Amino acid sequence: MYFRILFLLAGVMTACSGGLHTVTLADAKSDAVDLIVRNIALTSFPDREVKVAPLKDSLQCARQLLQQAIDSCSLSGGGKVIVEDGYYRLNGPLHLKSDVNLCLQKNAYLQFSGNPSDFLPVVLTRWEGTELYGHSPMIYAYHANNIAITGQGIIDAQGGLVFAGWGRRETPDCDRLREMGDKLVPVQERIFGEGTILRPSCIQPYGCSCVLIEGVTVKDSPFWTIHPVYCDNVIVRGVTINSHFPNNDGCDPESTTNVLIEDCIFETGDDAVAIKAGRDTDGRWIGRASKNIVIRNCVFHSECNGLCIGSEMSGGVENVYMDNITIGTVKNALYFKSNKDRGGYIRNVVVDSIRIERAKGAILRFETNYFGFRGGNHQAKYEHFCISNVDAGIADRYAIFMDGNKEKKIDDILIRNFTVQRAGHPYYLMNTDKVIFENSFVNGESVPRTPEQSAEKVTLDVY
């Protein structure tokens, strides 16, 4: 499958670059997307139901009730755990098990305690791209197969009670973890439990295969909201995320393959969708890429950035399709970010049919000097992008911002049918190669087919 996808991507890039027109851009893109989606293995559950009703005393903890239902359903061969309408107070995490579909009825409301000590003992996880044993996500699955969270209910993480405030105080623990990752300290020695301050994700399948998250609403995550790590065959569909604390990314597939994110609404305090693949030495050593990812038919109302790859992308990201996305007012709309600590690559990216209201930084941004650089010498490689049919309103600073490095230039980028009604500056290009614009306009003026490189280095401090 992978080699056929590469072949189809090559067709897309050939069509983009104006080479051999044996296949149109639309056909090549459609074929590659269809192949990725068609080859995602789907969840399938036995016709068995375990029903859970709310406790008569809503102040009692329902965690044991729900966890026992999940465990017994899995041990019996799998099926659907139906969480009936009502309020469920949870003073700790739920651990999803193989062959279980946790189905929340329309008026089912899972409310986690928000108390950090309730999310111990520690579990194996990744924090901003570095492995550790840390606080458990609210819903966690470890090496499970064929799992789902579905229905129309609400998952309320209550991240604002305590966890969100940790973001202002976690620098010492963050720096300690970074150092452990740089020195490749064995992960079993990276214990960040009681007394440490690193926020957990809300929903995290870790090392899982065949994952479906569909229909639910997720509120107030402590950190990244939906965070599949080392997974394969993942579908996130029809999900609404309403979470506005710092670092409240909507969906962050990390070192994860064969992913479909579609028909979702992201109202987030940070990036709507950010594709990750590990950070710095730890991420390069593990070397697991994120690839074969389709993001389509979504609405992004994020307070930070829109469609992102990075900055934790040291294992590499490739074969990404983003199509039919509406973006509101953000810092940067289409954003590819790394720095010289990262290494890795971003390649074979096709973006099409994007509508953007406003970007405070840039509509399209390639950033190889992302903040937080700590003195490494591992430049990421960006190559083979095709970005088409982008219709944007306002860019406060730049319509297009491409800041490359001499070691590995930003290479082989085609931008066509790209329009920005009003921008402070039309474009900035530094250390790029083979960047071509077709039918692209900023401030009512045509962008040159091959714009000149900037004579002076510019920084854009809107992250």
N, C-alpha and C positions, 0 to 999 in steps of 0.2 A: 504493500500500500504506500509506504513512505516514498519509494522511488517514483511511483506514478504521480504522486503529489508534486514532487520536485520537477517532474517533466511538465506537468500542467502549469506550475509556477513559472517555469522557463518560458512557456508560451505566453503567459501574461506579460512577463518582462520584455519579451521580444516585441509583442504588440505595443507595449508602452514606449519602447525605445525607437519605434519607427523602423524596425528591421523587417524581417520576412513576415509578410502579412498572410501567413497560411491559416491563421485563426484570428478572429476579432478579439479585442480586449474583453468585451462583454461575455463572449462565449467561453474564453479561456478561464475567466474568473468564475463564471457560473459552474463550469465543469469541475474546477478545483474545489470550490465550496461544496458542491454536491457530493464529491467524493469523500471529503472529510466528514461531512454530516452523516452520510450513508454508512460510513465505516465506524461510527461511534457505537460501541456495544451498548444495548439498552438494558435497563433494569427489567426484571420479570419476577413476580412474586406468586407463591402458591395461593390458592383460594382459601385462605384461612384468616379469620379476623379475631383479634383480641381487643375488646372494648374497654375503655377506661373512662369512668365517670368521675366528676369532681367530688372531693370530700365534702361532707355536710358542713364541716367547720372550715371555711375558706382560709382561716389563719393557720391551719395545720399545714405542714410541709407535705407536698405530694410527690416529692422526688423519688422516694422508695417505691411508691405505687407505680409510677411510670417506668422506672428502671426495671422493676420486676416484670412488667408487661413486655418490655423490650427483650429482656434476657430469656424469658420463657418462650416467647414467639420464635426467637432465633434458634433456641435449643430444640424446638418442636419441628424445625425444618423451614421456618420463615413464614411470612405473610404480612398482614397489615395490622398495625396497632392504631386503632381509631381512638383519638382523643376527643371525647364528646364536648359539646358546648359547656363552657364554664370557666372558672378561674382556677389556676393551678400555681400555687406558690412553691418555688423550688430553691432550696438553700444549698445548692451545689450543682455540678454538671450532670448532664445526661450523656451516657456513652452509647452511641448507636452500634448495633451489632449486625453481622452479616445476614442478608436475606430479609431485612426488616424495612418496611415502609412506615415511617412515623407520620400518620395522617391527621392533621389538625382540622377539625370541623370549623365551619365559618366563624362561630362565636367562641372558639376555644382560645384561651389567653394564657400563655406560659409566661410567668413573671419570675425571673431569676433574682436572687437576693441582692446582688451587687456588692456583697461582702467578700473581699479578697480571700479571707481564710477559708471560706466555703469551697474554694476552687483549688484546694490542695487535697491529697498529695499531688506532686508534680507529675507531668506527663511529658513525653518526648514531643518536641515541637520545633518550630523555627521562629525566630523573632527578628524581623527586618532582615531576613536572609541568612541568619546564623543559627546553627543548631544549638539546642540547649534542652534541659529539663526545667520547665517553668509551670506557672499556674495553668490549669486546664481551661480551654475554651468552654463556653456555656454548653454547646453541643459538640462532642468530639467523637471521632471514630478512628481506631487504630488498626490498620491492615485488615479492614473489613471489605467484603465483596458483596456487590448487589445491595445497595442501601439507598434510601430515599427519605426526604422530608417534603411532604406534599400537603395539599389542602389550602384553605383560605383563612386559617387562623393567624394569630399574632404571637411572635416571639419577642419578648421585651427583656433585653439584657440588663437594663438599669445601670448601664455603664457610667452614668453621671453621678451616681451616689458617692463612689470613692475612686474607682479606677481612672476616670478621665483626669482627675486631679494629679495622678501620678506622672502625667506627661511633663509637668513642670519640675519634677524632682528625680527623674529616673536617669539623669546623665551619668552619675557614678556607676550604676549597674550596667548601663548601656556601654560605657567605656570599658568596663571589666570584661563584658561579653565580647566586645570587638577584639580586645587583646587576646582573649582565649581563641577566637576564631583565626586571628592572624598567626598565632603560634601553633595552631592545630592541636590544642589541648584536647585529649580524648573527651568525647561528648559526655561520657558517664561522670566526668568530673565537673561538668558545667551545670551545677545545681543552683537554680534561682527560685527557691521556695520561700518559706516563712522569713519575713524581714527584708525581702528584696522587693524592688519596685520596677517591674516590667509588665506592661498590660497584656493580657491575652486577647486573642481573636474571639469572635463570637461563635461562628460555626466553622469547624475545621475537620474535614476528613484528611487523615494522614496516612499515606501509603495505601490508599484504597482504589478499587477498580469498580466501575459501573456505579456512578453516583448521579442521583437526580435530586435537585432542589427546585420545587415548582409551586408557584401560587401563593406562598406564604408572604406575610409582611414581617420585616425585622426592624426593631426599634432600638436605638440607643446602645450601640455596640461599644465595648470598652476601647476597641482598637480596630484593626481591619475586620470587616463584617463577615464576608464569606471567603474563606481562605483555604482552598484545596492545595495540599502539599504532597508532592511525589505521587500524584494520582494519575489514573488513566481512564478515559471514557467518562467525561463529566458533562452534565447538562444542567444549566441554571436557566430556568424559563419562567416568565410571568411573575417574577419576584418583585416586590416593592421594598425598597430600603429607605427608611426614614431615620437618619442618624447623623447628628451634627456636631459631635465632639471632635477634638484634634485627632488626626490620623484615622478618621472614620472612612477609609476607602470602602467602596461598595463591594467589588469582587476582585480578588487577587489570586488568579491561578499561578502557582509557583512550582517550577520544575515539574510541570503537569502537561500531559499530552492528550490530544483528541478532545477538544473542549468546544461546547456550543453555549453561548450566552445570548439569549434572545427574548424580546418582548418584555423587557424589564424596565422599571422606573427607579432611578437612582437619585435620591435626595440626600446628599452626603456632605460631611464636613471636610472631606479630603477628596482624592481622586475618585471618579466614578468607577472606572475599570483600570486596573494597573497590572500588567503582566510582569511576573517576577521570575528569577531563576538563581537565587542565592547571591551572597554578597562577598566580594573580595576574596581573600585566600581560602576561606572555608567554602565559598561557593565554587571557586575554580577547582578545588581539590575534589569535591563531590562531582562536579562536572555534569550535572543533569539539566538538560535544556527544557524549556517550555516550547512546544511546537504543535502545529496543526490546530489552530484556534480560530473560531468564527464568532464574531460579535455583530449582531444585527438587530434592527428594528427596536431600538431602545431609546429612552429619553433620559438625558443627563441634566440634573439640576444640582451640580456639585459646587461647593464653595471654594474648591481649590482648582484642580485640573480636570479635563474631560477624559479623552482616550489617551492612555499612557502605556509606554513600555519602559520599565526601569523604576527607580535607578538600580535596584538590586537585580542585576541581570547577568551575573558573572558566569553562569553556566550556559548562557546563550539563549536567544529567542529567535524563532524562525517560523515561517509559514503562517502568517497572521492575516486574517481578513476582517475588515471593519466596514460595515455597510448599513446605510439607511439609519443614521443616528441624528437625533436632534439634541443640540447642546445649548444651554442657556447662557448666563453670564458666568465666566470662569476666569481663572488666572491665565492658563494656557489651554488651548482647545485640543490640538493634536500634538502630543509631546513625547519625544524619545530622549531619554536622559541617562547619563552615566558620568563617570569621571575616571581619572588615571589610576584609581585604586581598583577598579572593577575588572578590567579585562573582558573576555567574552565577546559577544557579537549580537547585533540585531540585523536580520536580513530576511529578504523575501516577505515584504509587507505590502499589502494592497488595501488602500482606503478609498471608499467610493460613496458618493451620495450623503454628504454631511451638511447639515444646516446649523449655523452658529449665530447666536445673538451678539455676544461681545466677549472679547478676551482682553484682560487688563495687561497681559504681557504680549503674547503672540498667538496668532491663529495657528500657524504651523511652526513648531520649534524642534530643532535638532540640537541638543545640548550635550557636549562631551566634557564640560567643565562644571558639572553639577556641584552644588555646595556640599561641604563636609569632607572635602579632599584631605587626606592625611599623609600624603607624601609618597604614594606608590608610583610604580612605573609600568602600568598595565592598561594601555589604551584600548578601549573597545572599538570594534569595527562595525560601521554602519554601511550597509550596501543593499542595493536592489529594492528600491521602493517605487511604488506607483500610486500616486494620490490624485484622484480625479473627482470632478463634480462636487466641489466645495463652494457653498454659498454662505458668506459671512457678512455680518453687519459692521461691527466696529472692532478695531484693534487699537487699544490705547497707545501702544508702543510700536510694535512691528507686525506687519502682515505675515512676513516670512523671516525666520531667524535661524540661521544655520551656522553654528560655531564648532568647527572641526579642529583637529590637531594635525601637525605636520606628519607625525609618525604613521597615522592611519587616517587618511582623509575620508570625509563623507562622500560616498561614491555611488554613481549610477542611480540617480533620482529623477523620475519624471513626474512633473506636476502639470495637469491639464484641466481645463475648464474650472479654474480656480478664481473666485471673485471675492474681493473684500471691498465693501462700499466705502469705508473710511478708515484710514490708518495713520498713525503718527509718522511712520516710515514704511515705505513699501517693502524693502527687503534688506537683509544683511547676510552676506556669504563670506565665510573665512575658512580656508583650507577645505575646499570641496572640489570634486572632480566629476565631470559628466553629469551636471545638473541641468536639466532641460525644462523649460516652460513652454506650454502650448495653450493658446487661447486663455491667457490668465490676465486679470485686470485688478489693479489696486488704485483707489481714488480716481476711478474712471479712466486710468491710463494703462496701456498694455505693458506687461512685464516683458523685458527682452527675452528672447529664446534662450540665450546663454548669458546671464548677467555677469558683470565683472566682479571679481573678488574685492572685498573692502580693503582699503589701504591701511586702515587702523583697526586695532583690536577693540571690540565693544563688549561690554558685559550687560546682561539683562537680569536685574535683581528681582524679578517677579517669579517666584517659585511656586 
